[in-house]
Amino acid sequence: MDIFSSIKQTFSQIGTIRIMDIIDIALVAVLLYFIIMLIRRTRTSKVFMGILIILLALWLSGEIQLYTVNYILRSAVQIGLLALVVLFQPEIRRFLETLGNGTPFTMLFGGERSLTSENAITQTVLACTDLSKTRTGALIIFERSNRLEEQIRTGTILDAETTAELLKNIFYPKAPLHDGAVIIRNGRIEAAGCMLPLSENPNLSRDLGMRHRAGIGMSEATDALVVIVSEETGGISVAESGMLKRHLSRDTFEKLLRNGLLTEQEEQTPFSLFRKKDKGNIS
C-alpha cells in the first residue's frame, strides 16, 4: 500500500509542474553541458578527476570516522577553492567571453559548421597543393576539442580569414613566420610562427625531419589535426593521435580533413542528433 500511495502521490504532483520549472531544468542542463564542454576543450579532465577523488575521499573519511584525515581534507578543500579560481582563470575568462559574444546560442542552434568551415578546408587544400609543387615546407594545426593557448602564445596573433594566398605567404621561405606553425581555430587563422612540442617516440623513422616530429608531437599531446608539407619531397602528410599518414593525394588529403574536422564539430553540438535525423528524412 505504501508503494501504491507513493506512486499515486508522484503522479499527482506532475500536474503541478509549471512552465518555469521546465525552463529552470533546461537552463541547468545547458549549464552542465557547457561545463562538460569546457572540461573537454581544455586539458583539465585529469584535474577534474582529481577533484572528484578528493571529494570522494572527504565523504568516505567522514562516513568511517577518520577524523584527522577528514579535517585535513576539509582544510584542503577550503584552500583549494581559491586555488581553483587561480588555476582555471584563463578558462573562466574564456567562458565569460563566450557568453558575451553569443557563441553558446550558435553552438546550440546549428552553428557548428562555422567552427571549422568548409572554406578553411578548401583553402588549406589549395595552399598545400601549391606548396607541395614548389617543395615549400608547411605546418598547419587545426584546433579541435583541446584549446591550444600555450602554443598560440608562442606565435604571432593574426585572427585572419583562412585563404590559400595568406597561407602560402606565411610559409614563403623568406617570410618571418615561415619556420613556425599556423594554428587554425574556428575556421580562421588564429596565429602563425607558433612553436610545437617535439615527439618523444623513439620508434619514429630517422628520415623524418623536425617539422614532422613537431607535428607528430602536437598530435600526441592534443587532439589537434596536423597538416605537414615536406620541404625535401613536397609530400603532404596528416598527423592525428600520434599517427602519421604520408604521401597523400589531393583527394585523400581533403577527405581526411573533412572526416576529421566537420564530423568532429557535428558531434560536439547537443542538437546535432536531431539535425542528422532531419537530414536523413529529407534525403
C-alpha positions in Angstrom: 0.0 0.0 0.0 2.9 2.4 0.8 4.3 1.8 -2.7 1.0 2.5 -4.4 0.4 5.6 -2.4 3.9 6.9 -3.3 3.3 6.3 -7.0 -0.1 8.0 -6.7 1.4 11.0 -4.9 4.2 11.2 -7.6 1.7 11.3 -10.5 -0.5 13.8 -8.6 2.5 16.2 -8.4 3.2 16.0 -12.1 0.2 18.2 -12.8 1.7 20.9 -10.6 4.8 21.3 -12.7 4.9 24.9 -14.0 6.4 26.1 -17.3 9.0 27.9 -15.3 10.1 24.6 -13.7 10.7 23.2 -17.1 12.7 26.3 -18.1 14.7 26.0 -14.8 15.6 22.4 -15.5 16.5 23.2 -19.1 18.8 26.0 -18.1 20.6 23.8 -15.6 21.0 21.1 -18.3 22.5 23.7 -20.7 24.9 25.0 -17.9 26.1 21.4 -17.2 26.6 20.8 -20.9 28.8 23.9 -21.3 30.8 22.9 -18.1 31.4 19.5 -19.7 32.4 21.0 -23.0 34.8 23.4 -21.1 36.4 20.4 -19.5 36.7 18.6 -22.8 38.1 21.5 -24.8 40.7 22.3 -22.2 43.2 19.8 -20.9 41.6 19.8 -17.5 39.9 16.4 -17.4 42.6 14.9 -15.2 42.4 17.8 -12.8 38.6 17.4 -12.7 39.0 13.7 -11.9 41.5 14.5 -9.1 38.9 16.9 -7.6 36.3 14.1 -7.7 38.7 11.7 -6.0 39.4 14.3 -3.2 35.7 14.9 -2.6 35.0 11.1 -2.6 37.8 10.7 0.0 36.4 13.5 2.0 33.0 11.8 2.1 34.4 8.4 2.9 36.6 9.7 5.7 33.6 11.2 7.4 31.5 8.1 7.0 34.1 5.8 8.5 35.1 8.4 11.2 38.7 9.1 10.2 38.6 12.4 11.9 42.1 13.5 11.3 42.0 12.7 7.6 38.6 14.3 7.3 39.9 17.5 8.9 42.9 17.7 6.6 40.8 17.1 3.5 38.2 19.7 4.6 41.0 22.2 5.1 42.5 21.3 1.7 39.1 21.8 0.0 38.6 25.2 1.6 42.0 26.4 0.4 41.5 24.5 -2.9 38.6 26.7 -3.9 40.8 29.7 -4.1 43.5 27.7 -5.9 40.9 26.5 -8.5 40.0 30.1 -9.3 43.7 30.9 -10.0 44.3 27.7 -11.8 41.3 28.0 -14.1 41.4 31.7 -14.6 42.0 31.6 -18.4 39.2 29.1 -18.8 36.8 31.1 -16.6 37.6 34.3 -18.5 37.2 32.5 -21.9 33.8 31.1 -20.8 32.5 34.5 -19.8 33.7 35.9 -23.2 31.9 33.1 -24.9 28.7 34.0 -23.1 29.2 37.6 -24.1 29.6 37.1 -27.8 26.7 34.7 -28.1 28.7 31.6 -29.1 26.7 29.2 -26.9 23.5 30.0 -28.8 25.3 29.5 -32.1 26.5 26.1 -30.9 23.1 25.1 -29.7 21.1 26.0 -32.7 23.2 24.9 -35.7 26.4 26.9 -35.9 28.8 24.0 -35.6 29.6 24.2 -39.3 31.0 27.7 -38.8 33.5 26.5 -36.2 35.6 24.7 -38.8 34.2 26.0 -42.1 34.4 24.1 -45.3 36.1 27.2 -46.8 39.0 26.8 -44.4 39.4 23.2 -45.5 39.2 24.1 -49.2 41.7 26.9 -48.9 44.1 24.7 -46.9 43.9 22.0 -49.6 44.6 24.6 -52.3 47.5 26.1 -50.4 49.1 22.8 -49.5 48.8 21.5 -53.1 50.7 24.6 -54.4 53.3 24.4 -51.6 53.8 20.7 -52.4 54.6 21.5 -56.0 57.2 24.1 -55.0 58.5 21.9 -52.1 57.8 24.6 -49.6 57.6 23.3 -46.0 54.5 24.0 -44.1 53.0 23.1 -40.7 49.3 23.7 -40.1 47.4 22.9 -36.9 43.6 22.5 -36.8 42.4 23.0 -33.3 39.6 20.7 -32.2 38.4 20.0 -28.6 41.6 20.8 -26.8 42.4 24.5 -26.6 45.9 25.4 -27.8 46.5 28.5 -25.8 50.1 27.6 -24.8 51.1 27.1 -28.4 49.3 30.2 -29.6 51.1 32.4 -27.1 54.4 31.4 -28.6 53.5 32.8 -32.0 52.0 36.0 -33.6 48.3 36.5 -33.3 46.7 37.1 -36.7 42.9 36.3 -36.4 42.6 36.4 -40.1 40.3 34.6 -42.7 41.9 31.4 -43.9 42.9 31.8 -47.6 45.3 29.9 -49.8 47.2 33.1 -50.6 47.7 34.0 -46.9 48.9 30.5 -46.1 51.4 30.5 -49.0 52.7 33.9 -48.0 53.2 32.8 -44.4 55.2 29.8 -45.4 57.2 31.6 -48.1 60.9 30.8 -47.2 61.9 34.4 -46.6 58.8 35.3 -44.6 59.5 36.0 -40.9 56.9 33.4 -39.7 57.7 30.5 -42.1 59.6 28.4 -39.5 56.7 28.1 -37.1 53.3 26.5 -37.3 50.0 28.1 -38.2 47.1 27.4 -35.9 43.5 27.4 -37.3 40.7 27.9 -34.8 37.0 28.1 -35.7 37.9 28.2 -39.4 40.2 31.3 -39.0 44.0 31.6 -38.8 44.4 32.4 -35.1 48.2 32.6 -35.0 51.4 31.9 -37.0 55.0 31.2 -36.2 54.0 29.0 -33.2 56.4 26.6 -31.5 55.3 23.0 -31.0 56.5 20.2 -28.8 58.6 17.5 -30.5 57.6 13.9 -30.4 59.4 11.7 -27.9 58.5 8.5 -29.7 61.8 6.6 -30.2 60.3 4.5 -33.0 59.9 7.3 -35.5 61.7 6.9 -38.8 65.0 8.6 -39.0 64.2 10.3 -42.3 61.6 12.4 -40.5 62.7 16.0 -40.0 62.0 18.5 -37.2 58.8 19.6 -38.9 57.3 16.1 -39.0 58.5 15.4 -35.4 56.9 18.6 -34.2 53.6 17.8 -36.0 53.5 14.3 -34.5 54.4 15.6 -31.1 51.5 18.0 -31.3 49.1 15.3 -32.3 50.4 13.2 -29.3 49.9 16.0 -26.8 46.5 17.2 -28.0 43.6 16.0 -30.2 44.5 18.6 -32.9 44.7 17.6 -36.6 48.1 18.4 -38.0 48.9 19.0 -41.7 52.6 18.8 -42.8 54.1 19.6 -46.2 57.7 18.3 -46.6 60.4 20.7 -47.7 62.5 17.8 -49.0 60.0 15.8 -51.0 56.9 18.0 -51.2 54.8 15.2 -49.8 51.6 16.1 -47.8 51.1 14.3 -44.5 48.4 14.4 -41.8 49.2 13.5 -38.1 46.4 12.5 -35.7 46.7 10.9 -32.3 50.4 10.3 -32.8 49.9 8.5 -36.2 51.3 9.9 -39.4 49.7 9.4 -42.8 52.2 10.3 -45.5 52.4 11.0 -49.3 48.7 11.8 -49.6 47.0 12.6 -52.8 44.9 15.7 -53.0 41.6 13.9 -52.8 42.7 11.7 -49.9 44.1 14.7 -48.1 40.8 16.7 -48.5 38.8 13.6 -47.4 40.9 13.2 -44.2 40.4 16.9 -43.3 36.6 16.7 -43.8 36.2 13.5 -41.9 38.4 14.7 -39.0 37.0 18.2 -38.7 33.5 18.6 -40.0 32.3 15.3 -38.3 34.1 16.3 -35.1 32.2 19.6 -35.0 28.8 17.9 -35.6 29.4 15.5 -32.7 30.0 18.4 -30.3 26.6 20.0 -30.8 23.8 19.0 -28.5 21.1 19.2 -31.1 23.1 17.6 -33.9 21.4 14.3 -33.4 18.0 15.8 -34.3 19.6 17.6 -37.3 21.1 14.3 -38.6 17.7 12.7 -38.3 16.1 15.6 -40.2 18.8 15.3 -42.9 18.1 11.6 -43.2 14.4 12.2 -43.7 15.0 14.9 -46.3 17.2 12.7 -48.4 
